[in-house]
Amino acid sequence: MTPQRWLDRFAAALAKGDIDAASKLFEPGGLWRDLVAFTWTLKTFEGRAEVKAMLAAVLSSVKPSNFAVHGQEWFTFETAVGRGIGHLRLRDGKAWTLLTTLQELKGFEEKAGRTREWGTEHGVLPERKSWLERKVEREKALLSGEQQPFVLIVGGGQGGIGLAARLKRLNVPALVVEKNARAGDSWRKRYKSLCLHDPVWYDHMPYLPFPDHWPVFSPKDRIGDWLEMYVKVMDLDYWTSTECIKAEFIGDEWHVSLSRNNQSLVVRPKHLVLATGMSGMPSMPQLPGAESFKGTLVHSSAHPGGEGWRGKRCVVLGSNNSAHDIAADLWEHGAEEVTMVQRSPTVVVRSEMLMELAWGKLYSQQALEAGISTEIADLTLAATPFRLLPEMQKPIYEEIRKRDAELYSGLERAGFRTHFGEDGSGLHSIYLRRGAGYYIDVGASQLIIDGRIRLKHGTIDRLSENSVVFSDGKELQADLVVCATGYGSMNGWAAKLISKEVADKVGKCWGLGSDTKYDPGPWVGELRNMWKPTQQPNLWFHGGNLMQSRHYSLYLALQLKARLEGIPTPVYYLDPVHHLE
Amino acid sequence: MTPQRWLDRFAAALAKGDIDAASKLFEPGGLWRDLVAFTWTLKTFEGRAEVKAMLAAVLSSVKPSNFAVHGQEWFTFETAVGRGIGHLRLRDGKAWTLLTTLQELKGFEEKAGRTREWGTEHGVLPERKSWLERKVEREKALLSGEQQPFVLIVGGGQGGIGLAARLKRLNVPALVVEKNARAGDSWRKRYKSLCLHDPVWYDHMPYLPFPDHWPVFSPKDRIGDWLEMYVKVMDLDYWTSTECIKAEFIGDEWHVSLSRNNQSLVVRPKHLVLATGMSGMPSMPQLPGAESFKGTLVHSSAHPGGEGWRGKRCVVLGSNNSAHDIAADLWEHGAEEVTMVQRSPTVVVRSEMLMELAWGKLYSQQALEAGISTEIADLTLAATPFRLLPEMQKPIYEEIRKRDAELYSGLERAGFRTHFGEDGSGLHSIYLRRGAGYYIDVGASQLIIDGRIRLKHGTIDRLSENSVVFSDGKELQADLVVCATGYGSMNGWAAKLISKEVADKVGKCWGLGSDTKYDPGPWVGELRNMWKPTQQPNLWFHGGNLMQSRHYSLYLALQLKARLEGIPTPVYYLDPVHHLE
């Protein structure tokens, strides 16, 4: 069966309301991933029964139509209110996987190309306002409260910025608040050796790709600059030096207390987006004796880098990406002794391997030259339901294990424990499951193999005046202890900014319910609470790496736009809450 | 004859050194435009004799080879030191026009795509420097004089910035000095209603095109912001609040006195580029009685806009673009009386007509969708020698005259004198000939037709305390007199910054020698002194609109790069100087 024939039958069944026929076009265990187009949420339906139940509920309002094949596996379609792109994998004439995504709302298409704004109004316009005057007026009206943003985005990193750009182009009044003095500071303030661990093809912001000479791995300060200029040229409403203090949902709007340049003010948006980093708040262990420790004790997020630690003894608690970067940076700066404390095995993959074997087909110069645009790459990645991802990833990691056998045996000999996750599915899986637990190797592994970064296993029992004492009784002299101990769930931010009650109502963010360590079941099949309606009305979570922020901000922006325009957005399904954090 | 056959014959003749055969492949009056590839200058050869003379001089060193057709009229080729793109128009088997352009130097190709920088150095690098640290060090070394830029660019508008970006990507150490406090201020500081009069497709900077929602006609403040961010993300060495005071060529280098934040310092670049605006310095008429005039007398370049002139009487001297913009802006701001003083006829064309009939085929969304990239459009435009341009343009203006008959008769009735240049070849011609004399109508013409902007002909005799007195004895009360009287030739900047002697040695900049008003003969066939070697060694002029700055900065950058790398750059021809300003 050709994709066109399958789609014709599918469309015919849907048009007739024959849900049974439609579901039988799927394999019994076929998977349908919908991103907002049918369900007004992000949801994967696994098996015919789930497909049927969904269609029974939404078909009469969604009114899908105009399915048309483009190329081998891609198609376009329409719903009552929008236009979408889909992807279909057939096996023996039945759908193995189906992806449906909403791409734009009818009547509210983004202005681009031929439909872009004129910029100037030709003709005779007494008292005409310039672009700058209108911008200044908007700012004043927002500040005075005369005008309220429809959406308030807390956090002006790449996530908040990219979402704000999409909302801007959809004419959704949105305000971003960022606690730092300049956009991009959340990158600039990190340790100096920090570079993106993902290659440039993976990292573009929406609408304005990096130029073709942009380095493969962006240094943090360049990303900082890029974000700062992006805010400016995309004409975003973006307040720096503004902290969100408290938010409360009253009636149908949020009352959000802000501190802007240390002045208090309240804004009342209809929607609140937490884009405070998918990692939530820093997890700082309570170390007994911390108060008597005479050295420096700091969370990795607050560690500025290795400068100033020449000749000093440093302990890094944790063995994730940040722990490796920080340990290597300390060693490069001439620290006398750098010890990494590994508490559990780490997924280690060399950056080059990831580029070649994991991302290269979608995100690389080769892919680009083969016609795979960033948009196609994002949709291709989205077209694989999370259920199938581990099996698809395993062969990649088997190959990596072979190719980098020396690295892994070297690490083993050095006493560093690696794995590829509980099921061998590697880095992308563990990133989706727990957002941590891995190191993309850019050099630190060799330092460990060579013994330049020392290793210690186990947990810290307590700190003394000048040392770290481990539960096995061992003691390490230390001038610096960096806790690269990760971050909590994003709903920690809801607890801090709104209330514990709302945080618990919403539950844990991120993770798939894979029933692996730090990602307890049951299986939910999509990242919990991300980019979709939550149990708290009008509260949204946005975050992730640059690729996720870029791609999923589209669906979040469309959900917000529909609500602004009064387009009905019946949410088919709200995940029940199984875990509080 | 197919283009490939023609090129095969041409290549064979060149390979054999058979200059006679090569020149006979041209029509007797055929034109060959070379941009740096054969001549290390910009030069059009008209007729077989000129072609022969050039080939006789350069062939043995240029060693052209590997001519290969791409598409209908395009081809690529190599020289001893570089790679180029060419364009060929055949008529009856002979070359009517040939374009040869140098695109890159062998061994010094720009890093892009697959060859881009890695960004981070993976591995173990004690005392590793971050990108930011290296940038700060470079700045310090430049400031202390420990390091000298190879090129100093005076003027940090779109011209200087675009050239600096190209030099950066070619690894040519270049420093831009800009007198304003922020990049982009030269746009921000102009009258508030200013927008680009050219559409967005014409206006991209090199490497980093505007995103696809960027307005058709950019407001000045948005261009200002775009340039400011461009400087930052392209990682340029760019000093703001820095004025060039004096430059002297001593030995083989320039000694340039700068005032940076009011501190003096001297830099010693090998090459000096004046990118101070193709318009040179403001031409301010000496008006008798100016000292007794109690109103405001100002050049258009220093007029901030119509704000504050409500109820006032304003006179705008001149009838070019700025005069129209300023007069309309004053009227829109409620000036009691706005009078434009027209001294000579103006080429008036509605912006929409230009877009549809003049630029649309190369620079528009339609063109882009038809596969005409900005680069192809630029090269296509370059492929028409200036000699042929007027005849090609005339039909466009005949069509415009028909379509906008009402506009032109309305202006005539209002007493406003229009023409399409002495030979009817319209706006692009007059722009190349004198860089002035036109108005791209975005509304002010209707104000003139309606009598809202009043008209006065003739010249100003003198100013009294409160009025302008004309040579015909008429007197106009005036609170404001704006002299939209244009700019001098760019070599005026050489006179101001270097010496009158050097300015005279170099001679007039811009203009083709068309023997029309303000563009005296003899015919030179290229813009005088622009982007190519001048009579003053190591002094270059760069400027023009955004399209020209973008395209011709490539050839200027390649000329500078070749000199940096010690690649021989025998200049085939230096224009003699016929006019001093």
Chai-1 contact restraints between the chains, C-beta under 6 A:
chainA,res_idxA,chainB,res_idxB,connection_type,confidence,min_distance_angstrom,max_distance_angstrom,comment,restraint_id
A,K111,B,H213,contact,1.0,0.0,6.0,A-B,restraint_1
A,A112,B,D212,contact,1.0,0.0,6.0,A-B,restraint_2
A,A112,B,H213,contact,1.0,0.0,6.0,A-B,restraint_3
A,G113,B,D212,contact,1.0,0.0,6.0,A-B,restraint_4
A,G113,B,Q365,contact,1.0,0.0,6.0,A-B,restraint_5
A,R114,B,Q365,contact,1.0,0.0,6.0,A-B,restraint_6
A,R116,B,H213,contact,1.0,0.0,6.0,A-B,restraint_7
A,E117,B,P215,contact,1.0,0.0,6.0,A-B,restraint_8
A,W118,B,V216,contact,1.0,0.0,6.0,A-B,restraint_9
A,G119,B,C195,contact,1.0,0.0,6.0,A-B,restraint_10
A,G119,B,P215,contact,1.0,0.0,6.0,A-B,restraint_11
A,G119,B,V216,contact,1.0,0.0,6.0,A-B,restraint_12
A,G119,B,F217,contact,1.0,0.0,6.0,A-B,restraint_13
A,G119,B,S218,contact,1.0,0.0,6.0,A-B,restraint_14
A,T120,B,C195,contact,1.0,0.0,6.0,A-B,restraint_15
A,T120,B,F217,contact,1.0,0.0,6.0,A-B,restraint_16
A,H122,B,V442,contact,1.0,0.0,6.0,A-B,restraint_17
A,H122,B,G443,contact,1.0,0.0,6.0,A-B,restraint_18
A,G123,B,G443,contact,1.0,0.0,6.0,A-B,restraint_19
A,V124,B,G443,contact,1.0,0.0,6.0,A-B,restraint_20
A,V124,B,L447,contact,1.0,0.0,6.0,A-B,restraint_21
A,P126,B,E332,contact,1.0,0.0,6.0,A-B,restraint_22
A,R128,B,E332,contact,1.0,0.0,6.0,A-B,restraint_23
A,S130,B,K192,contact,1.0,0.0,6.0,A-B,restraint_24
A,S130,B,P219,contact,1.0,0.0,6.0,A-B,restraint_25
A,W131,B,P219,contact,1.0,0.0,6.0,A-B,restraint_26
A,W131,B,D221,contact,1.0,0.0,6.0,A-B,restraint_27
A,W131,B,R222,contact,1.0,0.0,6.0,A-B,restraint_28
A,L132,B,D221,contact,1.0,0.0,6.0,A-B,restraint_29
A,R169,B,H213,contact,1.0,0.0,6.0,A-B,restraint_30
A,K192,B,S130,contact,1.0,0.0,6.0,A-B,restraint_31
A,C195,B,G119,contact,1.0,0.0,6.0,A-B,restraint_32
A,C195,B,T120,contact,1.0,0.0,6.0,A-B,restraint_33
A,Y207,B,P211,contact,1.0,0.0,6.0,A-B,restraint_34
A,L208,B,P211,contact,1.0,0.0,6.0,A-B,restraint_35
A,P211,B,Y207,contact,1.0,0.0,6.0,A-B,restraint_36
A,P211,B,L208,contact,1.0,0.0,6.0,A-B,restraint_37
A,D212,B,A112,contact,1.0,0.0,6.0,A-B,restraint_38
A,D212,B,G113,contact,1.0,0.0,6.0,A-B,restraint_39
A,H213,B,K111,contact,1.0,0.0,6.0,A-B,restraint_40
A,H213,B,A112,contact,1.0,0.0,6.0,A-B,restraint_41
A,H213,B,R116,contact,1.0,0.0,6.0,A-B,restraint_42
A,H213,B,R169,contact,1.0,0.0,6.0,A-B,restraint_43
A,P215,B,E117,contact,1.0,0.0,6.0,A-B,restraint_44
A,P215,B,G119,contact,1.0,0.0,6.0,A-B,restraint_45
A,V216,B,W118,contact,1.0,0.0,6.0,A-B,restraint_46
A,V216,B,G119,contact,1.0,0.0,6.0,A-B,restraint_47
A,F217,B,G119,contact,1.0,0.0,6.0,A-B,restraint_48
A,F217,B,T120,contact,1.0,0.0,6.0,A-B,restraint_49
A,S218,B,G119,contact,1.0,0.0,6.0,A-B,restraint_50
A,P219,B,S130,contact,1.0,0.0,6.0,A-B,restraint_51
A,P219,B,W131,contact,1.0,0.0,6.0,A-B,restraint_52
A,D221,B,W131,contact,1.0,0.0,6.0,A-B,restraint_53
A,D221,B,L132,contact,1.0,0.0,6.0,A-B,restraint_54
A,R222,B,W131,contact,1.0,0.0,6.0,A-B,restraint_55
A,D225,B,K232,contact,1.0,0.0,6.0,A-B,restraint_56
A,D225,B,V233,contact,1.0,0.0,6.0,A-B,restraint_57
A,W226,B,V233,contact,1.0,0.0,6.0,A-B,restraint_58
A,M229,B,M229,contact,1.0,0.0,6.0,A-B,restraint_59
A,M229,B,K232,contact,1.0,0.0,6.0,A-B,restraint_60
A,M229,B,V233,contact,1.0,0.0,6.0,A-B,restraint_61
A,K232,B,D225,contact,1.0,0.0,6.0,A-B,restraint_62
A,K232,B,M229,contact,1.0,0.0,6.0,A-B,restraint_63
A,V233,B,D225,contact,1.0,0.0,6.0,A-B,restraint_64
A,V233,B,W226,contact,1.0,0.0,6.0,A-B,restraint_65
A,V233,B,M229,contact,1.0,0.0,6.0,A-B,restraint_66
A,E332,B,P126,contact,1.0,0.0,6.0,A-B,restraint_67
A,E332,B,R128,contact,1.0,0.0,6.0,A-B,restraint_68
A,Q365,B,G113,contact,1.0,0.0,6.0,A-B,restraint_69
A,Q365,B,R114,contact,1.0,0.0,6.0,A-B,restraint_70
A,V442,B,H122,contact,1.0,0.0,6.0,A-B,restraint_71
A,G443,B,H122,contact,1.0,0.0,6.0,A-B,restraint_72
A,G443,B,G123,contact,1.0,0.0,6.0,A-B,restraint_73
A,G443,B,V124,contact,1.0,0.0,6.0,A-B,restraint_74
A,L447,B,V124,contact,1.0,0.0,6.0,A-B,restraint_75
